[in-house]
Amino acid sequence: MKTNEPVSVEPVSVGSETVPAAKASAWTEAEQQVIALYVEKKNMTRGNAVRKMRAQIALGRTAEQILAGEGTPAVVETPEMAAQTQSNLDKVNSKLTGKPQPKTGKAKAAKKGKAERKEREHKYSDEKILAAYKKNHSVQDAMKAVGCSYAWARWRCQFHGVFKATRKAAK
């Protein structure tokens, strides 16, 4: 078990040489106070307190500034942040209570009836596909002549009734 008693810093003699003893702690007094502050006030472990202090020092704050509370960024909530927070709270509350969340946003356009819908224009003309198929009786030739995929050419030929798909008999 470690104790908080200081370790002696007297030189150690090894054989015929005298080696100066290592410093007991590499932390300055202010850094030790910062670590103690994090451990006591924020209920951190010592390791996490050291990591937090090192992160603050990497950001350019000194141990004295950390102790004085200088340079801590003040969090200012903008209206956008407040709206996002409220939106998140509404989502959670709707899940907990089972009540639907109020919808906000753009209104969807009404769907057109079948009579109002225009016939979709296809990228590849059915007439070209059918003419190429009737010429060679090959979906692959129709596909190459028009420049569409095999699946599209086959589907359009089946749709117009000129190509009938058959399955090969199992042996």
C-alpha positions as semicolon CSV with decimal commas, in nm:
position;residue;x (nm);y (nm);z (nm)
1;M;0,000;0,000;0,000
2;K;0,131;0,341;-0,092
3;T;0,169;0,610;0,165
4;N;0,184;0,983;0,117
5;E;0,507;1,010;0,315
6;P;0,793;1,164;0,120
7;V;1,062;0,930;-0,003
8;S;1,418;1,008;0,091
9;V;1,619;1,180;-0,180
10;E;1,964;1,099;-0,049
11;P;2,222;0,969;-0,295
12;V;2,253;0,593;-0,316
13;S;2,592;0,425;-0,331
14;V;2,618;0,136;-0,573
15;G;2,950;-0,042;-0,549
16;S;3,223;0,219;-0,573
17;E;2,994;0,479;-0,740
18;T;2,744;0,713;-0,583
19;V;2,426;0,758;-0,785
20;P;2,195;1,052;-0,713
21;A;1,851;0,931;-0,604
22;A;1,553;0,994;-0,831
23;K;1,303;1,259;-0,739
24;A;1,009;1,110;-0,547
25;S;0,748;1,276;-0,769
26;A;0,775;1,432;-1,111
27;W;0,474;1,656;-1,039
28;T;0,513;2,012;-0,921
29;E;0,327;2,125;-0,612
30;A;0,062;2,301;-0,824
31;E;0,013;1,992;-1,042
32;Q;-0,030;1,777;-0,732
33;Q;-0,295;2,022;-0,609
34;V;-0,478;1,999;-0,943
35;I;-0,474;1,620;-0,924
36;A;-0,602;1,632;-0,566
37;L;-0,875;1,878;-0,672
38;Y;-0,998;1,644;-0,946
39;V;-0,986;1,341;-0,717
40;E;-1,170;1,507;-0,429
41;K;-1,414;1,746;-0,597
42;K;-1,497;1,556;-0,915
43;N;-1,468;1,203;-0,771
44;M;-1,214;1,094;-1,031
45;T;-0,959;0,822;-0,995
46;R;-0,602;0,942;-0,975
47;G;-0,524;0,808;-1,321
48;N;-0,820;0,988;-1,476
49;A;-0,731;1,306;-1,289
50;V;-0,378;1,291;-1,431
51;R;-0,517;1,236;-1,783
52;K;-0,753;1,532;-1,746
53;M;-0,474;1,754;-1,616
54;R;-0,244;1,652;-1,903
55;A;-0,524;1,729;-2,152
56;Q;-0,569;2,074;-1,998
57;I;-0,194;2,138;-2,012
58;A;-0,193;2,026;-2,377
59;L;-0,459;2,290;-2,443
60;G;-0,219;2,551;-2,308
61;R;-0,350;2,596;-1,954
62;T;-0,107;2,595;-1,664
63;A;-0,171;2,419;-1,335
64;E;-0,213;2,758;-1,167
65;Q;-0,482;2,857;-1,421
66;I;-0,663;2,529;-1,364
67;L;-0,661;2,587;-0,987
68;A;-0,783;2,945;-1,030
69;G;-1,055;2,832;-1,272
70;E;-0,929;3,063;-1,545
71;G;-0,981;2,981;-1,907
72;T;-1,271;2,744;-1,859
73;P;-1,498;2,797;-2,156
74;A;-1,843;2,926;-2,070
75;V;-2,112;2,725;-2,244
76;V;-2,357;2,955;-2,418
77;E;-2,669;2,790;-2,550
78;T;-2,772;2,921;-2,889
79;P;-3,132;2,904;-3,013
80;E;-3,033;2,621;-3,251
81;M;-2,888;2,422;-2,962
82;A;-3,203;2,483;-2,757
83;A;-3,425;2,366;-3,045
84;Q;-3,215;2,052;-3,094
85;T;-3,224;1,975;-2,721
86;Q;-3,601;2,019;-2,713
87;S;-3,638;1,795;-3,017
88;N;-3,433;1,522;-2,849
89;L;-3,641;1,553;-2,531
90;D;-3,963;1,530;-2,731
91;K;-3,843;1,209;-2,898
92;V;-3,757;1,049;-2,564
93;N;-4,084;1,163;-2,404
94;S;-4,291;1,027;-2,692
95;K;-4,124;0,687;-2,654
96;L;-4,186;0,685;-2,279
97;T;-4,546;0,805;-2,284
98;G;-4,654;0,639;-2,608
99;K;-4,798;0,966;-2,735
100;P;-4,693;1,056;-3,089
101;Q;-4,440;1,331;-3,132
102;P;-4,574;1,647;-3,296
103;K;-4,471;1,653;-3,660
104;T;-4,292;1,958;-3,788
105;G;-4,155;2,014;-4,133
106;K;-4,265;2,034;-4,491
107;A;-4,609;1,919;-4,593
108;K;-4,612;1,635;-4,844
109;A;-4,763;1,696;-5,185
110;A;-5,089;1,518;-5,251
111;K;-5,066;1,213;-5,477
112;K;-5,213;1,243;-5,821
113;G;-5,491;1,013;-5,932
114;K;-5,433;0,752;-6,201
115;A;-5,604;0,967;-6,461
116;E;-5,378;1,261;-6,381
117;R;-5,055;1,063;-6,397
118;K;-4,864;1,088;-6,721
119;E;-4,732;0,779;-6,887
120;R;-4,372;0,751;-6,777
121;E;-4,115;0,805;-7,045
122;H;-3,861;0,527;-7,045
123;K;-3,499;0,592;-7,118
124;Y;-3,496;0,316;-7,377
125;S;-3,769;0,299;-7,638
126;D;-3,983;-0,014;-7,629
127;E;-4,019;-0,001;-8,006
128;K;-3,643;-0,025;-8,056
129;I;-3,614;-0,312;-7,809
130;L;-3,902;-0,503;-7,971
131;A;-3,773;-0,444;-8,324
132;A;-3,426;-0,570;-8,232
133;Y;-3,575;-0,874;-8,056
134;K;-3,805;-0,961;-8,347
135;K;-3,515;-0,931;-8,590
136;N;-3,287;-1,185;-8,419
137;H;-3,510;-1,343;-8,152
138;S;-3,240;-1,277;-7,897
139;V;-3,273;-1,064;-7,586
140;Q;-2,895;-1,017;-7,584
141;D;-2,900;-0,872;-7,935
142;A;-3,186;-0,640;-7,837
143;M;-2,990;-0,534;-7,530
144;K;-2,677;-0,457;-7,736
145;A;-2,869;-0,273;-8,008
146;V;-3,042;-0,038;-7,765
147;G;-2,772;-0,015;-7,497
148;C;-2,983;-0,121;-7,201
149;S;-2,933;-0,398;-6,948
150;Y;-3,031;-0,758;-7,018
151;A;-3,291;-0,750;-6,741
152;W;-3,457;-0,437;-6,884
153;A;-3,470;-0,575;-7,239
154;R;-3,610;-0,907;-7,119
155;W;-3,869;-0,739;-6,897
156;R;-3,992;-0,511;-7,173
157;C;-4,013;-0,805;-7,418
158;Q;-4,209;-1,008;-7,160
159;F;-4,430;-0,706;-7,086
160;H;-4,531;-0,676;-7,452
161;G;-4,579;-1,052;-7,483
162;V;-4,315;-1,131;-7,745
163;F;-4,084;-1,318;-7,509
164;K;-4,202;-1,601;-7,291
165;A;-3,969;-1,714;-7,017
166;T;-3,946;-2,092;-6,978
167;R;-3,769;-2,296;-6,721
168;K;-3,548;-2,580;-6,823
169;A;-3,678;-2,919;-6,719
170;A;-3,495;-3,076;-6,426
171;K;-3,307;-3,391;-6,513
